[in-house]
Amino acid sequence: MAGTAALVAKKVSEQFSSIDSIDIDILFSLKDKAGPNSIEFVDQLGTAYDVLDGGSIRSVKPMTEPKYVDFKSGFSTKTYRFDTPDQLTLPMSSTATSVSSRIAYDDKHTVGFLSFMVRSGFWRIINRPMFKKFRHSLLYNPGEGGPHEVLVTVIGKGADGSHKTVRASLLDDEGQTHLTALGGVIQVERALSIGGNSGIYSGVTFPELHEHVDIALATLQEHGVSIKIDS
């Protein structure tokens, strides 16, 4: 979603002196619109990737290690491991020793089915060129639109040293394509120092290194994205 979840995580992290974990849980609507890039996610379902867990890098597989999540919209379900770059870039801009991203669909049967496909090894079988059309048909079925929700949970120590948990929700009724577009606009405005942004940087940078996070989040809210932060 073009760094929007990472921006929320960065904002919440400001309340902490040290961070144990950052969890990003995504609720995807099967009615949501989707572009061709979504197909890449389908092809990577059987591919392991690295995460930072307890201060160490370890390899995990997508659609494994489920946990139960209560989303702010009222939908409760299991979320499963999902490969996003935030899991390695967020630790670079925070003290977090663990960062995870997980995804669920608003149809519980779909996410359970995908998890079974990966765990059983069947996905490895169909992850061959001859099954490409069938494989893509399982997930790439864009709809007319649906809401997209992200829950960010940060656990660590507050400024006074006490244990602290903060949850932030991000909800876009226009879906993940709209949220992705807004995230792209935010980063372009940052790069060009427009839209209230100032300062020039050089080299490689990531969304959560945005110099004006409040301006970025205000841009999201101006375009109908709901952001709520609860201790």
The 8 nearest C-alpha neighbors of each residue, nearest first, counted from 0:
[[1, 179, 2, 3, 178, 182, 175, 4],
 [2, 0, 182, 179, 183, 3, 180, 206],
 [1, 3, 5, 206, 4, 0, 182, 6],
 [2, 4, 6, 5, 182, 1, 0, 7],
 [5, 3, 7, 6, 2, 8, 149, 0],
 [4, 6, 8, 2, 207, 3, 7, 9],
 [7, 5, 207, 9, 3, 8, 4, 2],
 [6, 8, 10, 4, 9, 5, 11, 3],
 [7, 9, 5, 11, 6, 10, 12, 4],
 [8, 10, 6, 12, 7, 11, 207, 5],
 [11, 9, 7, 12, 8, 13, 6, 212],
 [10, 12, 8, 13, 9, 14, 7, 165],
 [13, 11, 9, 14, 10, 15, 8, 153],
 [12, 14, 11, 15, 10, 9, 16, 8],
 [15, 13, 12, 11, 157, 158, 16, 10],
 [16, 14, 157, 17, 12, 13, 156, 158],
 [15, 17, 158, 157, 156, 18, 14, 160],
 [18, 16, 156, 15, 155, 94, 19, 95],
 [19, 17, 155, 95, 94, 20, 154, 156],
 [18, 20, 155, 95, 96, 154, 97, 17],
 [19, 21, 97, 154, 95, 98, 18, 153],
 [20, 22, 153, 98, 152, 97, 99, 154],
 [23, 21, 99, 152, 151, 98, 100, 24],
 [22, 24, 100, 151, 150, 99, 101, 25],
 [25, 23, 101, 150, 149, 102, 100, 22],
 [24, 26, 149, 102, 148, 101, 103, 27],
 [27, 25, 103, 148, 104, 102, 149, 147],
 [26, 28, 104, 147, 103, 105, 25, 29],
 [27, 29, 31, 30, 105, 145, 104, 146],
 [28, 30, 31, 27, 104, 105, 142, 106],
 [31, 29, 142, 145, 28, 144, 143, 32],
 [32, 30, 144, 145, 28, 142, 29, 174],
 [31, 33, 141, 144, 142, 143, 176, 30],
 [34, 32, 141, 37, 31, 176, 35, 142],
 [33, 35, 36, 37, 32, 141, 176, 38],
 [34, 36, 37, 38, 33, 39, 139, 141],
 [37, 35, 38, 34, 39, 40, 33, 41],
 [38, 36, 35, 39, 40, 34, 33, 139],
 [37, 39, 41, 36, 40, 35, 139, 135],
 [38, 40, 42, 37, 41, 36, 43, 35],
 [39, 41, 43, 38, 37, 42, 44, 36],
 [42, 40, 38, 39, 43, 44, 135, 138],
 [41, 43, 39, 40, 44, 38, 126, 45],
 [44, 42, 46, 40, 45, 41, 39, 61],
 [45, 43, 41, 61, 46, 42, 40, 117],
 [44, 46, 43, 123, 117, 122, 47, 61],
 [47, 45, 43, 44, 60, 48, 61, 42],
 [48, 46, 60, 59, 58, 61, 45, 49],
 [47, 49, 58, 59, 60, 46, 82, 50],
 [50, 48, 58, 57, 59, 56, 51, 47],
 [51, 49, 56, 57, 86, 52, 87, 58],
 [50, 52, 56, 97, 55, 98, 54, 57],
 [53, 51, 97, 55, 54, 56, 50, 96],
 [54, 52, 96, 97, 55, 51, 19, 56],
 [53, 55, 96, 52, 51, 97, 56, 95],
 [54, 56, 52, 51, 53, 57, 96, 50],
 [57, 55, 51, 50, 52, 49, 54, 58],
 [58, 56, 49, 50, 55, 51, 59, 52],
 [57, 59, 49, 48, 47, 50, 56, 60],
 [60, 58, 47, 48, 49, 57, 61, 50],
 [59, 61, 47, 63, 46, 48, 62, 45],
 [60, 62, 80, 81, 63, 44, 47, 45],
 [61, 63, 79, 114, 80, 81, 60, 117],
 [62, 64, 80, 79, 61, 65, 60, 114],
 [65, 63, 79, 80, 66, 62, 78, 60],
 [66, 64, 79, 78, 63, 77, 67, 80],
 [65, 67, 77, 78, 68, 64, 79, 76],
 [66, 68, 77, 76, 78, 65, 69, 75],
 [69, 67, 76, 75, 77, 70, 66, 78],
 [70, 68, 75, 74, 71, 73, 76, 67],
 [71, 69, 74, 72, 73, 75, 68, 150],
 [70, 72, 73, 69, 168, 74, 150, 148],
 [73, 71, 70, 74, 148, 69, 170, 75],
 [74, 72, 71, 70, 75, 69, 76, 68],
 [73, 75, 70, 72, 69, 76, 71, 105],
 [76, 74, 69, 68, 70, 73, 77, 67],
 [75, 77, 68, 67, 78, 74, 69, 107],
 [78, 76, 67, 66, 65, 68, 103, 79],
 [77, 79, 103, 102, 101, 65, 66, 67],
 [80, 78, 65, 62, 101, 102, 63, 64],
 [81, 79, 101, 61, 62, 63, 100, 64],
 [80, 82, 101, 61, 100, 102, 79, 83],
 [83, 81, 61, 48, 80, 84, 100, 86],
 [82, 84, 85, 86, 81, 100, 87, 99],
 [85, 83, 86, 87, 88, 82, 89, 2],
 [86, 84, 88, 89, 87, 83, 5, 2],
 [85, 87, 98, 84, 99, 50, 88, 89],
 [86, 88, 85, 89, 84, 90, 50, 51],
 [87, 89, 85, 91, 90, 86, 84, 92],
 [88, 90, 91, 85, 92, 87, 86, 93],
 [91, 89, 93, 95, 92, 88, 87, 94],
 [90, 92, 88, 89, 93, 87, 94, 95],
 [93, 91, 89, 90, 208, 88, 94, 207],
 [94, 92, 90, 95, 91, 89, 18, 12],
 [93, 95, 18, 17, 90, 96, 92, 19],
 [96, 94, 18, 19, 90, 20, 93, 97],
 [95, 97, 54, 53, 19, 20, 52, 94],
 [98, 96, 52, 20, 51, 53, 95, 19],
 [99, 97, 21, 86, 20, 22, 51, 52],
 [100, 98, 22, 86, 23, 21, 101, 97],
 [101, 99, 23, 81, 24, 22, 80, 83],
 [100, 102, 80, 79, 81, 24, 78, 25],
 [103, 101, 25, 78, 79, 24, 81, 26],
 [102, 104, 78, 26, 110, 27, 25, 79],
 [105, 103, 27, 106, 26, 28, 110, 107],
 [104, 106, 28, 107, 27, 26, 29, 103],
 [107, 105, 104, 108, 109, 110, 29, 28],
 [108, 106, 109, 110, 105, 111, 104, 76],
 [107, 109, 111, 106, 110, 112, 104, 113],
 [110, 108, 112, 111, 107, 106, 113, 104],
 [109, 111, 113, 112, 107, 108, 104, 103],
 [112, 110, 114, 108, 109, 113, 107, 115],
 [111, 113, 109, 115, 110, 114, 108, 116],
 [114, 112, 116, 110, 115, 111, 109, 117],
 [113, 115, 62, 111, 117, 112, 116, 118],
 [114, 116, 118, 112, 113, 117, 119, 111],
 [117, 115, 113, 121, 122, 114, 119, 118],
 [116, 118, 122, 114, 120, 115, 119, 45],
 [119, 117, 115, 120, 116, 114, 63, 121],
 [120, 118, 121, 116, 117, 115, 122, 114],
 [119, 121, 123, 117, 122, 118, 116, 124],
 [122, 120, 124, 116, 123, 119, 117, 125],
 [121, 123, 125, 117, 116, 124, 120, 126],
 [124, 122, 126, 121, 120, 125, 45, 117],
 [123, 125, 121, 122, 126, 127, 120, 130],
 [124, 126, 122, 127, 130, 123, 121, 134],
 [127, 125, 123, 124, 122, 130, 128, 42],
 [126, 128, 125, 129, 130, 131, 124, 123],
 [129, 127, 131, 130, 126, 125, 132, 134],
 [128, 130, 127, 131, 132, 125, 126, 133],
 [131, 129, 133, 128, 125, 127, 132, 134],
 [130, 132, 134, 128, 133, 129, 135, 127],
 [133, 131, 135, 134, 130, 136, 129, 128],
 [132, 134, 136, 130, 131, 135, 137, 125],
 [135, 133, 131, 136, 132, 137, 130, 125],
 [134, 136, 132, 137, 133, 139, 138, 131],
 [135, 137, 133, 134, 139, 138, 132, 140],
 [138, 136, 135, 134, 139, 133, 140, 41],
 [139, 137, 136, 140, 135, 41, 134, 38],
 [138, 140, 136, 135, 141, 137, 38, 37],
 [139, 141, 138, 142, 136, 137, 33, 29],
 [142, 140, 32, 33, 139, 31, 30, 143],
 [143, 141, 30, 32, 31, 144, 140, 29],
 [142, 144, 32, 30, 31, 141, 145, 33],
 [145, 143, 31, 32, 30, 142, 174, 173],
 [144, 146, 31, 30, 174, 28, 173, 172],
 [147, 145, 172, 174, 173, 171, 28, 148],
 [146, 148, 174, 171, 175, 27, 170, 26],
 [149, 147, 170, 26, 169, 25, 171, 146],
 [148, 150, 25, 169, 24, 168, 26, 170],
 [149, 151, 168, 24, 23, 167, 169, 25],
 [150, 152, 23, 167, 166, 22, 168, 8],
 [153, 151, 166, 22, 21, 165, 167, 150],
 [152, 154, 21, 165, 164, 20, 166, 22],
 [155, 153, 164, 20, 19, 163, 18, 21],
 [154, 156, 18, 19, 163, 17, 162, 15],
 [157, 155, 162, 160, 161, 163, 17, 15],
 [156, 158, 15, 160, 159, 16, 161, 163],
 [157, 159, 16, 160, 15, 156, 14, 161],
 [160, 158, 157, 161, 156, 16, 162, 15],
 [159, 161, 156, 157, 158, 162, 16, 17],
 [162, 160, 156, 157, 159, 163, 158, 155],
 [163, 161, 156, 155, 157, 160, 164, 154],
 [162, 164, 156, 155, 157, 154, 161, 165],
 [165, 163, 154, 153, 230, 155, 166, 162],
 [164, 166, 230, 153, 152, 229, 154, 163],
 [167, 165, 152, 229, 151, 228, 230, 153],
 [166, 168, 228, 151, 227, 150, 229, 152],
 [169, 167, 150, 227, 226, 149, 151, 170],
 [168, 170, 226, 149, 225, 148, 150, 227],
 [171, 169, 148, 225, 224, 147, 172, 149],
 [172, 170, 224, 147, 173, 174, 146, 148],
 [171, 173, 146, 174, 147, 170, 145, 224],
 [174, 172, 171, 146, 177, 145, 144, 175],
 [175, 173, 146, 147, 145, 172, 171, 176],
 [174, 176, 178, 177, 147, 179, 0, 173],
 [177, 175, 179, 178, 174, 180, 33, 32],
 [178, 176, 180, 175, 179, 174, 173, 181],
 [179, 177, 175, 181, 180, 176, 0, 182],
 [178, 180, 0, 176, 182, 1, 177, 181],
 [181, 179, 183, 177, 182, 178, 176, 184],
 [182, 180, 184, 178, 183, 179, 185, 177],
 [183, 181, 1, 179, 185, 180, 184, 3],
 [182, 184, 180, 181, 186, 185, 1, 187],
 [185, 183, 181, 187, 182, 186, 188, 180],
 [186, 184, 182, 188, 183, 187, 215, 181],
 [185, 187, 189, 183, 188, 184, 190, 182],
 [188, 186, 190, 184, 189, 185, 191, 183],
 [189, 187, 193, 191, 185, 186, 190, 192],
 [188, 190, 186, 192, 187, 191, 196, 185],
 [189, 191, 187, 188, 192, 186, 199, 193],
 [190, 192, 188, 189, 193, 187, 196, 199],
 [193, 191, 196, 197, 189, 190, 188, 198],
 [194, 192, 188, 196, 195, 191, 189, 197],
 [193, 195, 196, 188, 192, 189, 214, 185],
 [196, 194, 193, 197, 214, 192, 188, 211],
 [197, 195, 192, 193, 194, 189, 211, 198],
 [198, 196, 192, 195, 199, 193, 189, 210],
 [197, 199, 192, 200, 196, 210, 189, 190],
 [198, 200, 197, 201, 192, 190, 191, 189],
 [201, 199, 198, 202, 190, 204, 203, 189],
 [202, 200, 203, 199, 204, 190, 198, 205],
 [201, 203, 204, 200, 205, 199, 190, 208],
 [204, 202, 201, 205, 200, 208, 206, 88],
 [203, 205, 202, 208, 206, 201, 200, 209],
 [204, 206, 208, 207, 203, 88, 209, 2],
 [207, 205, 2, 208, 209, 6, 5, 186],
 [206, 208, 6, 209, 5, 205, 9, 2],
 [209, 207, 206, 205, 210, 204, 92, 9],
 [210, 208, 207, 211, 206, 212, 189, 205],
 [209, 211, 212, 208, 196, 198, 197, 189],
 [212, 210, 214, 213, 209, 215, 196, 197],
 [211, 213, 215, 214, 209, 210, 216, 6],
 [212, 214, 216, 215, 211, 217, 10, 218],
 [215, 213, 217, 212, 211, 216, 218, 195],
 [216, 214, 212, 218, 213, 217, 185, 211],
 [215, 217, 219, 213, 218, 214, 212, 220],
 [216, 218, 214, 220, 219, 215, 213, 221],
 [219, 217, 221, 215, 216, 220, 214, 222],
 [218, 220, 216, 224, 217, 222, 221, 215],
 [221, 219, 224, 217, 223, 222, 218, 225],
 [222, 220, 218, 219, 223, 217, 224, 216],
 [223, 221, 220, 219, 224, 218, 181, 217],
 [222, 224, 220, 221, 225, 219, 171, 172],
 [223, 225, 220, 171, 219, 170, 222, 226],
 [226, 224, 170, 169, 220, 223, 171, 227],
 [227, 225, 169, 168, 224, 170, 228, 167],
 [226, 228, 168, 167, 229, 225, 169, 166],
 [227, 229, 167, 166, 168, 226, 230, 165],
 [230, 228, 166, 165, 167, 227, 168, 164],
 [229, 165, 166, 164, 228, 163, 167, 11]]
